[in-house]
Amino acid sequence: MFKKKNCPTSNSQKNATNAYQKGYDQAVKDYKALEPFRKYPQRIINVTNKFIKGKMHALRDYVDGYEDAKQQLSQK
């Protein structure tokens, strides 16, 4: 009778993981293609995200994933 709705937190967590993984995968792809790593304005993203109450979380998570992979690959 009633349709089950998805919990917004679980959806946002899933999207955050997905965005993080996409950023991580992009850094690996850049590394394997011998491309220079990209530079993202993390400080601007974080400040803007605070002002708009977390609505840029997917972009922030993407950049976090990219930066984590970049650090790991740079150590090789």
DSSP file (Angstrom, degrees, kcal/mol; ACC not computed):
  #  RESIDUE AA STRUCTURE BP1 BP2  ACC     N-H-->O    O-->H-N    N-H-->O    O-->H-N    TCO  KAPPA ALPHA  PHI   PSI    X-CA   Y-CA   Z-CA
    1    1 A M              0   0    0      0, 0.0     2,-0.4     0, 0.0     0, 0.0   0.000 360.0 360.0 360.0 -50.6    0.0    0.0    0.0
    2    2 A F        -     0   0    0      1,-0.0     2,-0.3     0, 0.0     0, 0.0  -0.800 360.0-127.4 -99.2 140.2    2.7    2.5    1.0
    3    3 A K        -     0   0    0     -2,-0.4     2,-0.4     1,-0.0    -1,-0.0  -0.666  24.4-119.5 -84.1 139.0    5.9    2.9   -1.1
    4    4 A K        -     0   0    0     -2,-0.3     2,-0.3     1,-0.0    -1,-0.0  -0.651  27.6-148.4 -79.0 127.5    9.1    2.6    0.8
    5    5 A K        -     0   0    0     -2,-0.4     2,-0.3     1,-0.0    -1,-0.0  -0.719  17.6-113.6 -95.3 147.0   11.2    5.7    0.5
    6    6 A N        -     0   0    0     -2,-0.3    -1,-0.0     1,-0.1     3,-0.0  -0.580  33.9-110.9 -75.6 139.5   14.9    5.7    0.5
    7    7 A C     >  -     0   0    0     -2,-0.3     4,-1.9     1,-0.1     3,-0.3  -0.553  20.6-137.1 -69.2 129.2   16.5    7.3    3.5
    8    8 A P  H  > S+     0   0    0      0, 0.0     4,-2.5     0, 0.0     5,-0.2   0.840 101.7  55.3 -60.7 -32.7   18.2   10.5    2.4
    9    9 A T  H  > S+     0   0    0      2,-0.2     4,-2.3     1,-0.2     5,-0.2   0.906 107.4  48.2 -68.7 -38.4   21.3    9.8    4.6
   10   10 A S  H  > S+     0   0    0     -3,-0.3     4,-2.1     2,-0.2    -1,-0.2   0.884 112.5  49.8 -69.4 -35.2   21.9    6.4    3.0
   11   11 A N  H  X S+     0   0    0     -4,-1.9     4,-2.5     2,-0.2    -2,-0.2   0.925 112.2  46.7 -65.2 -44.7   21.5    8.0   -0.5
   12   12 A S  H  X S+     0   0    0     -4,-2.5     4,-2.4     1,-0.2    -2,-0.2   0.863 111.7  51.3 -68.0 -34.1   23.9   10.7    0.3
   13   13 A Q  H  X S+     0   0    0     -4,-2.3     4,-2.3     2,-0.2    -1,-0.2   0.903 110.7  48.9 -66.6 -40.0   26.4    8.3    1.8
   14   14 A K  H  X S+     0   0    0     -4,-2.1     4,-2.3     2,-0.2    -2,-0.2   0.920 113.1  46.9 -64.4 -43.6   26.1    6.1   -1.3
   15   15 A N  H  X S+     0   0    0     -4,-2.5     4,-2.8     2,-0.2     5,-0.2   0.873 110.6  53.1 -65.3 -37.9   26.7    9.2   -3.5
   16   16 A A  H  X S+     0   0    0     -4,-2.4     4,-2.6     2,-0.2    -2,-0.2   0.921 110.8  46.0 -64.0 -43.8   29.6   10.3   -1.4
   17   17 A T  H  X S+     0   0    0     -4,-2.3     4,-2.6     2,-0.2    -2,-0.2   0.908 113.4  50.3 -64.2 -41.4   31.3    6.9   -1.7
   18   18 A N  H  X S+     0   0    0     -4,-2.3     4,-2.2     2,-0.2    -2,-0.2   0.914 112.3  46.1 -63.7 -44.2   30.6    7.0   -5.4
   19   19 A A  H  X S+     0   0    0     -4,-2.8     4,-2.2     2,-0.2    -2,-0.2   0.905 112.7  50.5 -65.9 -42.4   32.1   10.5   -5.8
   20   20 A Y  H  X S+     0   0    0     -4,-2.6     4,-2.5     1,-0.2    -2,-0.2   0.933 111.5  48.1 -60.0 -46.4   35.1    9.5   -3.7
   21   21 A Q  H  X S+     0   0    0     -4,-2.6     4,-2.9     1,-0.2    -2,-0.2   0.876 109.3  53.2 -64.4 -38.1   35.7    6.4   -5.8
   22   22 A K  H  X S+     0   0    0     -4,-2.2     4,-2.1     2,-0.2    -1,-0.2   0.913 110.9  46.7 -63.3 -42.3   35.4    8.4   -9.1
   23   23 A G  H  X S+     0   0    0     -4,-2.2     4,-1.9     2,-0.2    -2,-0.2   0.912 113.3  48.7 -64.3 -42.6   38.0   10.8   -7.9
   24   24 A Y  H  X S+     0   0    0     -4,-2.5     4,-2.0     1,-0.2    -2,-0.2   0.932 112.1  48.7 -61.9 -46.8   40.3    8.0   -6.8
   25   25 A D  H  X S+     0   0    0     -4,-2.9     4,-2.4     1,-0.2    -1,-0.2   0.858 108.2  54.5 -63.7 -36.3   39.8    6.2  -10.1
   26   26 A Q  H  X S+     0   0    0     -4,-2.1     4,-2.6     2,-0.2    -1,-0.2   0.895 107.3  50.0 -65.6 -39.6   40.6    9.4  -12.0
   27   27 A A  H  X S+     0   0    0     -4,-1.9     4,-2.3     2,-0.2    -2,-0.2   0.909 111.4  48.6 -64.9 -41.4   43.9    9.9  -10.2
   28   28 A V  H  X S+     0   0    0     -4,-2.0     4,-2.7     2,-0.2    -2,-0.2   0.911 111.6  50.3 -63.4 -41.8   44.9    6.3  -11.0
   29   29 A K  H  X S+     0   0    0     -4,-2.4     4,-1.9     1,-0.2    -2,-0.2   0.917 110.9  48.5 -62.8 -44.2   43.9    6.8  -14.6
   30   30 A D  H  <>S+     0   0    0     -4,-2.6     5,-2.8     2,-0.2    -1,-0.2   0.905 112.4  49.8 -61.4 -41.7   46.0   10.0  -14.8
   31   31 A Y  H ><5S+     0   0    0     -4,-2.3     3,-1.4     1,-0.2    -2,-0.2   0.930 111.5  46.9 -63.8 -47.1   48.9    8.2  -13.2
   32   32 A K  H 3<5S+     0   0    0     -4,-2.7    -1,-0.2     1,-0.3    -2,-0.2   0.820 111.4  51.5 -66.8 -30.5   48.8    5.2  -15.6
   33   33 A A  T 3<5S-     0   0    0     -4,-1.9    -1,-0.3    -5,-0.2    -2,-0.2   0.371 113.2-120.0 -86.0   5.0   48.5    7.5  -18.6
   34   34 A L  T < 5 +     0   0    0     -3,-1.4    -3,-0.2     1,-0.2    -2,-0.1   0.787  63.1 150.0  58.3  30.6   51.6    9.4  -17.4
   35   35 A E      < -     0   0    0     -5,-2.8    -1,-0.2    -6,-0.2     2,-0.1  -0.631  54.1-102.6 -86.1 148.7   49.5   12.6  -17.2
   36   36 A P        -     0   0    0      0, 0.0    -1,-0.1     0, 0.0     2,-0.1  -0.442  44.9 -99.8 -68.2 148.3   50.3   15.2  -14.6
   37   37 A F        -     0   0    0     -2,-0.1     2,-0.1     1,-0.1   -10,-0.0  -0.382  39.1-115.8 -67.1 146.6   48.1   15.2  -11.5
   38   38 A R        -     0   0    0     -3,-0.1     2,-0.6    -2,-0.1    -1,-0.1  -0.469  18.6-134.3 -81.4 154.1   45.4   17.8  -11.5
   39   39 A K        -     0   0    0     -2,-0.1    -1,-0.0     2,-0.0    28,-0.0  -0.954  20.4-169.2-113.5 120.6   45.2   20.6   -9.0
   40   40 A Y        -     0   0    0     -2,-0.6     2,-2.0    23,-0.1     3,-0.2  -0.874  30.5-118.1-109.2 141.3   41.9   21.3   -7.3
   41   41 A P     >  +     0   0    0      0, 0.0     4,-2.2     0, 0.0     5,-0.2  -0.505  40.7 171.5 -78.1  79.1   41.2   24.3   -5.2
   42   42 A Q  H  > S+     0   0    0     -2,-2.0     4,-2.8     1,-0.2     5,-0.2   0.877  72.2  53.5 -59.4 -41.7   40.4   22.4   -2.0
   43   43 A R  H  > S+     0   0    0      1,-0.2     4,-2.5     2,-0.2     5,-0.2   0.922 110.6  46.7 -62.5 -44.0   40.2   25.4    0.3
   44   44 A I  H  > S+     0   0    0      1,-0.2     4,-2.6     2,-0.2     5,-0.2   0.910 112.8  50.1 -64.6 -41.6   37.7   27.2   -2.0
   45   45 A I  H  X S+     0   0    0     -4,-2.2     4,-2.4     1,-0.2    -2,-0.2   0.927 112.5  46.8 -62.6 -45.3   35.6   24.0   -2.2
   46   46 A N  H  X S+     0   0    0     -4,-2.8     4,-1.7     2,-0.2    -2,-0.2   0.909 114.4  46.0 -65.3 -42.7   35.6   23.5    1.6
   47   47 A V  H  X S+     0   0    0     -4,-2.5     4,-1.9    -5,-0.2    -2,-0.2   0.933 114.8  47.1 -66.5 -45.4   34.7   27.2    2.3
   48   48 A T  H  X S+     0   0    0     -4,-2.6     4,-2.0    -5,-0.2    -2,-0.2   0.900 108.6  56.0 -62.3 -40.2   32.0   27.3   -0.3
   49   49 A N  H  <>S+     0   0    0     -4,-2.4     5,-3.4    -5,-0.2     6,-0.4   0.875 106.7  50.2 -60.9 -38.1   30.6   24.0    0.9
   50   50 A K  H ><5S+     0   0    0     -4,-1.7     3,-1.2     3,-0.2    -1,-0.2   0.902 109.6  50.9 -66.3 -40.5   30.2   25.5    4.4
   51   51 A F  H 3<5S+     0   0    0     -4,-1.9    -2,-0.2     1,-0.3    -1,-0.2   0.842 113.2  43.9 -68.1 -33.0   28.4   28.6    3.1
   52   52 A I  T ><5S-     0   0    0     -4,-2.0     3,-0.7    -5,-0.2    -1,-0.3   0.112 118.6-108.8-102.4  23.4   25.9   26.5    1.2
   53   53 A K  T < 5S-     0   0    0     -3,-1.2    -3,-0.2     1,-0.2    -2,-0.1   0.867  72.5 -49.4  57.8  46.9   25.3   24.1    4.0
   54   54 A G  T > <S+     0   0    0     -5,-3.4     3,-1.1    -6,-0.1    -1,-0.2   0.638  94.6 131.3  79.1  15.4   27.0   21.0    2.5
   55   55 A K  T <  S+     0   0    0     -3,-0.7     3,-0.3    -6,-0.4     4,-0.1   0.584  70.5  57.5 -80.1  -7.4   25.5   21.0   -0.9
   56   56 A M  T 3>  +     0   0    0     -7,-0.2     4,-2.3     1,-0.2    -1,-0.3   0.037  68.8 119.8-104.0  25.8   28.8   20.5   -2.6
   57   57 A H  H <>  +     0   0    0     -3,-1.1     4,-2.7     1,-0.2     5,-0.2   0.842  69.8  55.8 -62.9 -33.5   29.6   17.4   -0.7
   58   58 A A  H  > S+     0   0    0     -3,-0.3     4,-2.2     2,-0.2    -1,-0.2   0.911 109.6  46.1 -66.6 -40.8   29.9   15.3   -3.9
   59   59 A L  H  > S+     0   0    0     -3,-0.2     4,-2.4     2,-0.2    -2,-0.2   0.919 113.3  49.6 -65.6 -43.2   32.5   17.6   -5.3
   60   60 A R  H  X S+     0   0    0     -4,-2.3     4,-2.3     1,-0.2    -2,-0.2   0.912 111.6  48.8 -61.5 -42.4   34.4   17.7   -2.0
   61   61 A D  H  X S+     0   0    0     -4,-2.7     4,-2.4     2,-0.2    -1,-0.2   0.874 109.3  52.9 -66.1 -37.4   34.3   13.9   -1.8
   62   62 A Y  H  X S+     0   0    0     -4,-2.2     4,-2.4     2,-0.2    -2,-0.2   0.944 111.5  45.5 -60.5 -48.6   35.6   13.6   -5.4
   63   63 A V  H  X S+     0   0    0     -4,-2.4     4,-2.9     1,-0.2    -2,-0.2   0.885 110.9  53.7 -64.9 -39.0   38.5   15.9   -4.7
   64   64 A D  H  X S+     0   0    0     -4,-2.3     4,-2.4     2,-0.2    -1,-0.2   0.922 110.4  47.1 -60.8 -43.9   39.3   14.0   -1.4
   65   65 A G  H  X S+     0   0    0     -4,-2.4     4,-2.1     2,-0.2    -2,-0.2   0.905 112.9  49.1 -63.8 -42.0   39.4   10.7   -3.4
   66   66 A Y  H  X S+     0   0    0     -4,-2.4     4,-2.4     1,-0.2    -2,-0.2   0.933 112.7  47.2 -63.1 -46.7   41.6   12.2   -6.0
   67   67 A E  H  X S+     0   0    0     -4,-2.9     4,-2.3     2,-0.2    -2,-0.2   0.885 110.6  52.0 -65.4 -39.5   44.0   13.7   -3.4
   68   68 A D  H  X S+     0   0    0     -4,-2.4     4,-2.1    -5,-0.2    -1,-0.2   0.931 112.8  44.6 -62.1 -45.4   44.2   10.4   -1.5
   69   69 A A  H  X S+     0   0    0     -4,-2.1     4,-2.9     1,-0.2     5,-0.3   0.899 110.6  55.3 -65.9 -39.5   45.1    8.4   -4.6
   70   70 A K  H  X S+     0   0    0     -4,-2.4     4,-2.0     1,-0.2    -2,-0.2   0.914 109.2  47.2 -59.7 -43.5   47.6   11.1   -5.6
   71   71 A Q  H  X S+     0   0    0     -4,-2.3     4,-1.0     2,-0.2    -1,-0.2   0.917 113.6  47.4 -64.7 -43.1   49.4   10.8   -2.3
   72   72 A Q  H  < S+     0   0    0     -4,-2.1     3,-0.5     1,-0.2     4,-0.4   0.915 114.9  45.4 -65.1 -43.0   49.4    7.0   -2.4
   73   73 A L  H >< S+     0   0    0     -4,-2.9     3,-0.9     1,-0.2    -1,-0.2   0.817 107.0  58.9 -72.5 -30.5   50.7    6.9   -6.0
   74   74 A S  H 3< S+     0   0    0     -4,-2.0    -1,-0.2    -5,-0.3    -2,-0.2   0.751  99.4  59.1 -69.1 -23.3   53.3    9.6   -5.4
   75   75 A Q  T 3<        0   0    0     -4,-1.0    -1,-0.2    -3,-0.5    -2,-0.2   0.625 360.0 360.0 -80.3 -13.8   54.9    7.4   -2.7
   76   76 A K    <         0   0    0     -3,-0.9    -1,-0.2    -4,-0.4    -2,-0.1   0.491 360.0 360.0 -71.9 360.0   55.5    4.6   -5.2
